[in-house]
Amino acid sequence: ADGVSQRGGVLVLGGVPLDHALAALRRLEPDASACWVYDLDLIEARAHRFLAAFAPLGVHAGYALKANALPAILRRVRAAGLAAEAGSLGELRAAEGEGFAAGERILNGNGRTPQEAEFAAREGVHSVNADHIGELDLLEEHAGRAGATVRVALRVNPGIATPGHDYVATGHDQAKFGVAPDEALEAWAARARWPHLRVDGVHLHVGSQLLDPGPLERAAETARELAEESARRGAPLGLVNLGGGFGVDYSGGGAEFPLESHAARLAGRIGALRVEWVMEPGRWLVAPAGVLLAEVLW
């Protein structure tokens, strides 16, 4: 983890000797032999760094709760100015419980349930990323019943391959997520079919744990092209969600995702597009700030 040092033969995280951390835990749970320890100050500092990097685009950043939904972490990222990105009803309720308002909750996921659609319509969200066209009918049903308007971005599969493990590559042609670009363009043009939905967004997430920003930049170019084509068809978009995927180096080799240079390139290449920009950082924010502390048995 970042911020780990050694003092008198003891590892220190965020100024706290880690043997003290385990001793404190054992006062609450005498039989505890392992725990995760997080430097909340470092998480908040990384959140500020992320927002500063993408400030020229005015990015609305939603912390991906799947990275770690520990309430103390949620409170810190909210205090730093981030929204919350949830992938389930449970995560929506966790975000609500920690004070994220309706406009600070983004709903993702590719298995939309009626309960999630009802929450989005009744309690409110910033936006829903819909994984297929049929989901719009479900969202419309619940929005109409609640007398609400729900903003929706269509997740598009851009056909972009990424390095790394196949299980976290989500933007290639055979990926199970999202719709084809032509399907999305047709739905945006026909959005009057869903009068209680504001179907004016595109969402792309091409993979996780990326240290090379190339695939993310190609996804941004795809978003720009789709927005321009949809506008030509009389259905301008107002929301572009570029997802997450910012990686961290677990090897100890010192590699780091080039956040600031990536943000600067995006601002130069797509910043002229007049839309609301959304991103969903998760692992990048919290993984470098935590360690697994365990007792050695043998």
N, C-alpha and C positions, 0 to 999 in steps of 0.2 A: 504494500500500500504506500501511497504518497504520504509524506509526513511521519514515517516511522524512523526512529533513531534508536541508539543504544546508550544507556546511561548506567554505569556501574554494573555492567553485565546483564541488565534488564532491558527488554524492548519497551519503547515508549511511543505511544500514539497520541497525537494531539496534546502533548504535555503530560499525559497520564501514564505512569508505569503500569504495564499490563498485568503484573502480578497483583497490583492493588485492585484492578478491575475484577479479576476472578475472586479475590477475597471478598469484595463487596457483594458480588453475586451470591456467594455461599452464605452470606448473612441472611439472604432471603430464601435461598434454596440450598440447604446444607449438602445435598448429594450431587450438586452440579459439577460436572467435570469438563464441560466445554461450553463456549458461547461465541457469538459474533460480537465484535466491538467496532463501533463506527465513530468517526470523528465528524460530528455534526457541523462544526465550524468549517471544516474543509468542504463538506457537501454544499454548504451555503455559499462558500467562496467560488466553487465550481459553477454553481447556478448563476451567480453574478457574472462570471467569466463568459458563460454561454450567451446570456442575454446581451452582454456588451459586444460580443463578436458579431451577432446578427442584428444589432441595433439599426444599421442602415436600411435593413429590409423591414424593420418594425415587426419582427417575428413574434407571434403569440405562441409561446412554448408551453407544452403540456408534459409534465413529468409522467413517464410510463410507470404506472404502479406495479406492473409485473416485475420490474427490476427489484423492488423492495417496498412493500406497503407498510413498513413499521410506522406506527403513528408518529413517533418523534421525528422521523425523516420527513413525513408528509407535512408536519407543522413547519419544519425548517424550509423546505422548498417553497411552500406557500408564502412564508415570510419574505423569501427572496424575490417573489414576484412571478413564480411559475404557476400555471394552471395544472390540472390533473387529467391524465389520459387513462381511461379505464377500459378493461376488456371483458367485463362481466358485471352482473348486478351487484355482486359482493364488493367489487372494487368501486362501483359507483357509490354505494352506501358508505364505504370507508372514506372516500373523498368528501362526501357530504358531512360525515361525522367529524371531520377535521376542519370544517369551515369553508370548503371550496364552494362558492356560489354557483348557481346554474350556469352562468356565462363562463365559468372556469372549469367545467367538466366536459371532456371530449369522450365520446363512446366509440370504441373500436370493436373488432371481433368478427369472425366469419360464421358464427352460428347464432344469429340473432333470435332471442327468445321473446315470446309475447310479454313477459315480465319486464325485460329490458326496454322494449318499445313503449310499454305503459309508463315506466319511470321517466323516459326521455320526454314523453308528451306531458305527463302530469307534473313532474318536479322540475323539468327543464334542463337542457344541456346547451353547451356552446354549439355543438354539431355532432352528427352521427356519420361515421364512415361506413357506408353500405357496401357489402361485399358482392352483392349480385342484384339484378334488376328486380327480381321478385320480392326482395326485402322492402322495396319502396311501397308495395301494397300493404304490408304489415304495418309499417310506420304511418302510412296515411290513415289506416283504420283507427289506430290509437290516437293520432293527432286530431282527427275529426271528432272522435268521441270526447276528447278533452277540450275541444274548442281552441286548440293551440296551433302554432306554426313551428315546425321542426326543421332546422337547417340540415342539409344532407350533402355530403361529398361522396362521389362514387369512387371506390377503389379500382384503379385501372392497373392491369398487368402489362407493363411496358415492354416485356421481352428482353430484359437486361440481365445478363449473367453476371454473377459476382464470385470472387474467390472465396475459399474457405469451405466449410462443411455443407453438404447438400441440404441438411436439415434446417439450416438458417438462411438458405438462399430462397427468397420468396418472390423474385421478380422475373424469373426466366419463363420461357414459353410453356413449360409443363407444370408450372407452379399451380397449386390448388386455389390460390387467392385471387380475387378480383375479376373484372370483366375485360373483354377485349376493347381496344380503343374505339372501334366502330360502334360497338354496343353502347358505350358511354355517350358518344356523340349523338346517337339516335335518341337516347333517353333525355339528354339535356334539351334537345330540340322539342321533345314531346312532354316537357315537364308540367304543362298545364293539366295533364292527366291526374296529377297529385296536388289538388288545390291547397292542402294543408301542409305541404312540404315546400321548402325553399331549396330546390335541387340545383344549386349553382356552384358546386365544388368538385374538385378532383383530389384524390388521395393516392399517393404512391409510396410504397415501402418495399425496397428491392432486396433487403437482406439485413442481417444483424452482424455485429462484430466486424465491421469494416475498418481497416486502417488506411486503405487506399480510397481517397475521395472520388476517384473517377466514376464509379457506378452511380454515386449520389448526384454527381454533376450531370451525368447523362439523363438521370431521372428528372432533374430540374428542367433540362432542355425539352424533354418529352412533355412535361407539364405546360411549358410555354407554348409549344406547338399545338397541343390540344386546346388550350385556351384561345389561341388565335383562330384555329379552325372552327371552334364552337361559336365564336363571335361572328365569323363569316356566315355561319348558318343561322344567325339571328338569335343565338342563345348565349350571351356573354356570361362568363364565369366571374365570381367574386371572391372565391376562396380556393387557395392551393395549399394542400397539406402534404409536405414532403417527408413525413414520417421520421424515423430515427435511423438507427444502424451504426452510429458513431462508436467505434471499437476502442478497446483498451488492450494493452500488451500484458498477457499473463506470463510471458516467458522470462521476464526480468531483463530483456535486452535493451530496454530504454526507448523502444519505439512509441510514438504517440500520434494519435490522429491529429492532422494539421488543422485544427479548428479555425484559427483566425485567418489563415490564408485561404481555406476553403470558403469561409463566409465572404471574404473580400471578392473572390472570383464569382461567387453566386450574385453578389450585389452588382458586379459589373456586367454580368451576362443576362440576368433576368430581372434586375431591379426596376427596369422601366415598365414592367407589367403591373398595371394598377389593380392589384388584388390584395386580399388579406392573406398573409403568409402564416402558416402553422407548422411547427415541428414538434417531434415527440422524443426528446432525449430520455434515456433511462439508465442503462448500464454505465454510460460515460460519466454520469453524475455521481453514482454511488460506489461503483466497484473499486476505484482507487482509494476510497476513504474507509475501507473496512478490512478487518483481519479476522480469521478464525483462530480463536484462542482455545487450546486444548491441553489437557494434562498428558504428559508422556508416561506411558505405562511400562514400556520395555525399550 
